[in-house]
Amino acid sequence: MSDRPGQVYPALYQSQLDAKLAQLREEFLPVYQGDIDVHASPDAHFRMRAEFRVWHEGERSYFAMFDPENPRDPIEVPDFPIGSETINRLMELLLEAIHQDPELRYRLFQVEFLTTLSDEALVTLVYHRKLEDAWTESAQTLADNLGIQIIGRSRKQRIVLDRDYVTECLVVNGRKFHYRQIENSFTQPNAQVCEKMLEWALQQAEPLSGDLLELYCGLGTFTIPLAQQFDRVLATEISKTSVRAAEINLGLNGTENVVIGRMAAEDFSTGWRTGEGRRIKDYQLDRYNFTTVFVDPPRAGLDDDTVELVREFDNILYISCNPETLLDNVQALSSTHEVKRLALFDQFPYSHHREAGILLSKKM
């Protein structure tokens, strides 16, 4: 088996997925003994974004990654089978263009790819030099030839040739949802598993009613489909870029029952408890009939104040990129809530990383 980054091993995929499931089942046995919903990934070309260092040796340049144990020794990445087919197609074409044009190659440090299921691509070229008009001309020619979006970055520079986003289309239960994904902001890396996550979340929300509070809403990936199931949605997010994208995505999908608030979950939890803070008052929380809260926090999970906030809701729908902190939060909520469903989403095949979903309901 090769250790080259980004390789795929389809013959091993099912056994690796079974091991992840067994680990999740064992970890959550103290709080849940029911069936676990398992959502597999394609075994190749599943990752929609990637970034590579560009390593220069004489007249030759190549994409590279590094082993953390040997951070000074580049590992050449001629292809990237876990990456989307669009990424793999562009890797060869970009290197060819870089070798042919000194303006594109000189002091090029890193290349970042953001792609979609419909083959849109945004490529960011990162340099250790100031970018002049000659670079812009070369980059525009490259963008036109390849039919992609290009952004140039260097210290205190960001040059957007046309636009700084792609638009992803995810199909969930037969309906298309459109999402503007802006460069350098968080997006779900495995689009096909993301579709399964959205379907699972909608399935859990189907029997619920009232209004929804969402924390960590990002660009509205879950917000927009879930809004179909609730009367009104209040969604919060700290990233200014993500809030801007979420507001655009509401319009793209004709979603009119959602208010997006720019606020950290921790600050919202404090404001919820104390009633203090201008932004909290602006949301007019007393006008909502909140029954359900949806959270998709970072790896650290929910802080103590946010755990106490979600405890007040009848239903807690929780997507986690770290089952260990998810379990900690679930155990903290076990005095008031019980687990109704548990799911495993394999966003990152051929790695130890696991993504989980859980539905908790208030005990009677």
C-alpha positions in Angstrom: 0.0 0.0 0.0 1.4 3.4 -1.0 1.6 6.2 1.5 1.3 8.9 -1.2 -1.3 11.5 -0.1 -4.7 11.3 -1.4 -4.7 7.7 -2.5 -7.8 5.5 -2.4 -8.1 1.8 -1.4 -11.7 0.7 -2.4 -11.0 -2.9 -1.3 -10.5 -1.7 2.3 -13.3 0.9 2.4 -16.0 -1.2 3.9 -13.9 -2.7 6.6 -12.7 0.8 7.6 -16.3 2.0 7.7 -17.3 -1.0 9.8 -14.5 -0.1 12.2 -15.7 3.4 12.5 -19.3 2.2 13.2 -18.1 -0.3 15.9 -16.1 2.5 17.6 -19.1 4.9 17.6 -21.5 2.2 18.9 -19.1 1.3 21.7 -18.6 5.0 22.7 -22.3 5.8 22.8 -23.5 2.5 24.4 -24.0 4.2 27.8 -26.5 6.7 26.3 -27.9 4.8 23.3 -28.5 1.2 22.4 -30.5 1.5 19.3 -29.7 1.2 15.6 -27.2 3.6 14.1 -27.9 5.1 10.7 -24.8 4.7 8.5 -24.1 6.9 5.5 -21.2 5.8 3.3 -19.1 7.9 1.0 -18.1 7.2 -2.6 -14.8 5.4 -2.4 -13.0 7.9 -4.7 -13.3 11.5 -6.0 -15.3 12.6 -3.0 -13.4 15.6 -1.7 -14.5 18.9 -3.3 -11.6 21.1 -2.1 -7.9 20.7 -1.7 -4.7 22.7 -1.2 -1.2 21.9 -2.2 2.2 23.5 -1.8 4.0 24.1 -5.1 7.6 22.9 -4.9 10.2 24.2 -7.4 13.3 22.2 -8.4 15.3 23.8 -11.1 13.0 24.2 -14.2 10.4 21.8 -12.8 7.5 22.5 -10.4 5.1 20.1 -8.8 2.3 19.8 -6.3 3.4 18.6 -2.9 2.3 17.7 0.6 4.3 17.0 3.7 4.4 14.2 6.2 4.2 15.8 9.7 7.0 13.6 10.9 9.3 14.8 8.0 8.0 18.4 7.4 11.0 19.4 5.3 10.7 16.6 2.7 8.0 17.3 0.1 6.0 14.3 -1.2 5.1 14.8 -4.8 1.3 14.6 -5.6 0.9 13.9 -9.3 -2.8 13.2 -8.9 -5.2 13.2 -6.0 -7.8 10.4 -6.2 -9.7 11.4 -3.1 -10.2 14.8 -4.8 -13.0 15.5 -7.2 -12.5 14.6 -10.8 -12.4 18.4 -11.6 -9.5 18.9 -9.2 -7.6 16.0 -10.8 -8.3 17.3 -14.3 -7.1 20.8 -13.4 -4.0 19.7 -11.6 -2.3 18.6 -14.8 -3.5 21.6 -16.8 -2.4 24.1 -14.2 1.1 22.6 -13.9 1.4 22.7 -17.7 0.5 26.4 -17.7 2.7 27.2 -14.8 5.7 25.7 -16.6 5.0 27.6 -19.8 4.5 31.0 -18.2 7.2 32.5 -15.9 4.7 35.1 -14.7 2.5 32.4 -13.2 5.4 30.3 -11.9 7.6 32.9 -10.2 7.5 32.5 -6.5 4.2 30.6 -6.6 3.9 29.0 -3.2 0.5 27.3 -2.9 -2.6 26.4 -5.0 -6.1 26.0 -3.5 -9.0 24.3 -5.2 -12.7 24.7 -4.6 -15.0 22.7 -6.9 -18.6 21.6 -7.1 -20.6 18.6 -8.3 -21.5 20.5 -11.5 -17.7 21.0 -12.3 -17.4 24.7 -11.4 -13.9 25.5 -10.0 -12.3 28.3 -8.1 -8.5 28.2 -8.0 -6.5 30.4 -5.6 -2.8 31.0 -6.5 -0.8 32.1 -3.5 2.6 33.9 -4.0 5.6 35.1 -2.1 5.8 38.3 -4.2 3.7 41.3 -5.2 1.4 40.6 -8.1 1.6 43.2 -11.0 -0.5 43.8 -14.1 1.5 41.2 -16.0 0.4 38.5 -13.6 -3.2 39.6 -13.9 -3.0 39.3 -17.7 -1.5 35.8 -17.6 -3.9 34.7 -15.0 -6.9 36.0 -17.0 -5.7 34.1 -20.0 -5.4 30.9 -17.9 -8.9 31.4 -16.4 -10.4 31.9 -19.9 -8.6 28.9 -21.4 -9.6 26.5 -18.5 -13.1 28.0 -17.9 -12.4 28.5 -14.2 -12.4 31.3 -11.6 -8.9 32.5 -10.4 -7.9 34.5 -7.4 -4.4 35.7 -6.8 -3.1 36.2 -3.2 0.1 37.5 -1.7 0.9 39.5 1.3 -1.7 42.3 1.6 -3.0 41.5 -1.8 -6.2 39.7 -3.1 -6.9 39.9 -6.8 -10.2 38.6 -7.9 -10.3 38.3 -11.7 -14.1 37.8 -12.1 -15.8 36.4 -9.0 -14.7 34.9 -5.7 -17.2 32.1 -5.4 -18.7 29.0 -7.0 -22.3 27.9 -6.7 -22.9 24.3 -5.5 -26.2 22.5 -6.2 -27.1 19.8 -3.7 -30.1 17.5 -4.4 -32.0 16.6 -1.2 -35.1 14.3 -1.5 -35.4 15.2 -5.1 -35.2 19.0 -4.6 -32.3 21.1 -5.7 -30.7 23.6 -3.3 -28.2 26.2 -4.5 -25.4 27.5 -2.4 -22.9 30.3 -3.0 -19.5 29.1 -1.7 -17.1 32.0 -1.2 -13.3 31.6 -1.3 -11.6 31.0 2.0 -14.8 30.3 3.9 -15.9 26.9 5.3 -17.7 24.5 3.0 -18.6 20.9 3.5 -15.7 18.9 1.9 -17.7 15.9 0.8 -20.7 17.1 -1.2 -22.3 13.7 -1.7 -22.2 12.8 2.0 -23.5 16.3 2.7 -26.6 15.5 0.7 -27.1 12.5 2.9 -26.6 14.6 6.0 -29.2 17.0 4.9 -31.7 14.2 4.1 -31.1 12.7 7.5 -31.6 16.0 9.3 -34.8 16.6 7.3 -36.0 13.1 8.3 -35.5 13.8 12.0 -37.2 17.2 11.7 -40.2 16.0 9.7 -42.5 15.3 12.8 -41.4 18.5 14.6 -43.2 21.8 14.5 -42.9 25.4 15.8 -39.8 27.5 15.3 -36.2 26.6 15.0 -33.1 28.1 16.5 -29.8 27.3 14.7 -26.3 28.0 16.0 -23.2 27.9 13.8 -25.3 28.2 10.6 -22.3 28.9 8.3 -23.5 29.6 4.7 -26.9 28.1 5.4 -26.2 24.6 4.3 -28.7 23.1 6.8 -30.7 26.2 7.4 -32.3 26.4 4.1 -33.6 22.8 3.8 -34.7 22.7 7.5 -36.6 25.9 7.0 -39.2 23.9 5.1 -40.1 22.0 8.3 -40.6 24.9 10.7 -42.7 28.1 10.9 -39.7 30.4 11.4 -36.0 30.0 11.8 -33.5 32.2 13.7 -29.9 31.3 12.6 -26.7 32.7 14.0 -23.1 32.7 12.7 -20.0 34.6 13.7 -18.2 34.7 10.4 -19.0 37.8 8.4 -18.2 36.1 5.1 -20.5 33.1 5.9 -23.3 35.4 7.0 -23.0 37.3 3.7 -23.1 34.0 1.8 -26.1 32.7 3.9 -28.1 35.8 3.1 -27.4 35.4 -0.6 -28.3 31.7 -0.4 -31.7 32.5 1.2 -32.5 34.5 -1.9 -31.1 31.9 -4.3 -33.5 29.3 -2.8 -36.5 31.6 -2.2 -36.4 31.0 1.5 -38.3 33.7 3.3 -38.9 32.5 6.9 -35.3 32.7 8.1 -33.5 35.6 10.0 -29.7 35.4 10.0 -27.9 37.0 12.9 -24.1 37.6 13.1 -23.3 36.5 16.6 -21.1 33.9 18.2 -23.0 31.0 19.8 -21.3 31.7 23.2 -22.5 35.4 23.1 -26.0 34.3 22.0 -26.1 31.9 24.9 -25.1 34.6 27.4 -27.7 37.0 25.9 -30.4 34.4 26.0 -29.7 33.9 29.7 -29.4 37.5 30.7 -31.6 39.2 28.1 -28.9 41.8 27.8 -27.2 43.0 24.6 -28.5 45.1 21.7 -28.4 42.4 19.2 -30.3 39.9 21.4 -33.0 42.5 21.8 -33.1 43.1 18.1 -34.0 39.5 17.5 -37.2 39.9 19.6 -36.9 36.3 20.9 -40.3 36.5 22.7 -42.0 36.5 19.3 -40.7 33.0 18.5 -42.2 29.6 19.5 -38.9 27.8 19.7 -39.3 24.0 20.0 -36.1 22.8 18.4 -32.4 23.8 18.2 -30.0 22.7 15.5 -26.2 22.9 16.2 -23.2 22.1 14.0 -20.3 23.3 16.2 -16.5 23.1 15.7 -14.5 20.2 17.0 -14.5 21.6 20.5 -18.3 21.0 20.7 -20.7 23.1 22.8 -19.3 25.2 25.6 -21.0 25.0 29.1 -23.3 28.0 28.6 -24.5 26.7 25.2 -25.2 23.3 26.7 -27.4 25.0 29.2 -29.1 27.0 26.4 -30.0 23.9 24.3 -31.2 22.1 27.4 -34.2 24.4 27.3 -35.5 23.1 24.0 -37.8 20.1 23.5 -35.6 18.8 20.6 -31.9 19.1 20.0 -30.6 18.2 16.5 -26.8 18.0 16.6 -24.3 17.4 13.8 -20.7 16.8 15.1 -17.3 16.6 13.5 -15.9 15.1 16.7 -17.9 12.3 18.3 -15.8 12.6 21.5 -17.0 16.1 22.3 -20.4 15.2 21.1 -20.6 12.4 23.7 -19.4 14.8 26.4 -22.2 17.2 25.5 -24.8 14.4 25.3 -23.8 13.1 28.8 -24.1 16.6 30.2 -27.6 16.7 28.7 -28.6 13.2 29.9 -30.5 14.5 33.0 -33.0 16.3 30.8 -32.8 14.7 27.3 -32.6 11.2 25.8 -31.1 10.1 22.5 -33.7 9.2 19.9 -31.5 8.6 16.8 -27.8 8.4 16.1 -26.0 8.5 12.7 -22.6 8.1 11.3 -21.5 10.1 8.2 -18.3 9.1 6.5 -17.1 12.5 5.3 -13.4 11.4 5.3 -12.8 7.9 4.0 -9.4 6.3 4.6 -8.9 8.4 7.7 -9.8 8.1 11.4 -12.1 11.1 11.2 -15.8 10.5 11.8 -18.9 12.7 11.6 -22.0 12.0 13.6 -25.6 13.2 13.9 -27.8 12.8 16.9 -31.4 13.7 17.8 -32.2 14.3 21.5 -35.7 14.9 22.9 -36.7 16.1 26.3 -37.6 13.4 28.8 -41.3 13.3 29.7 
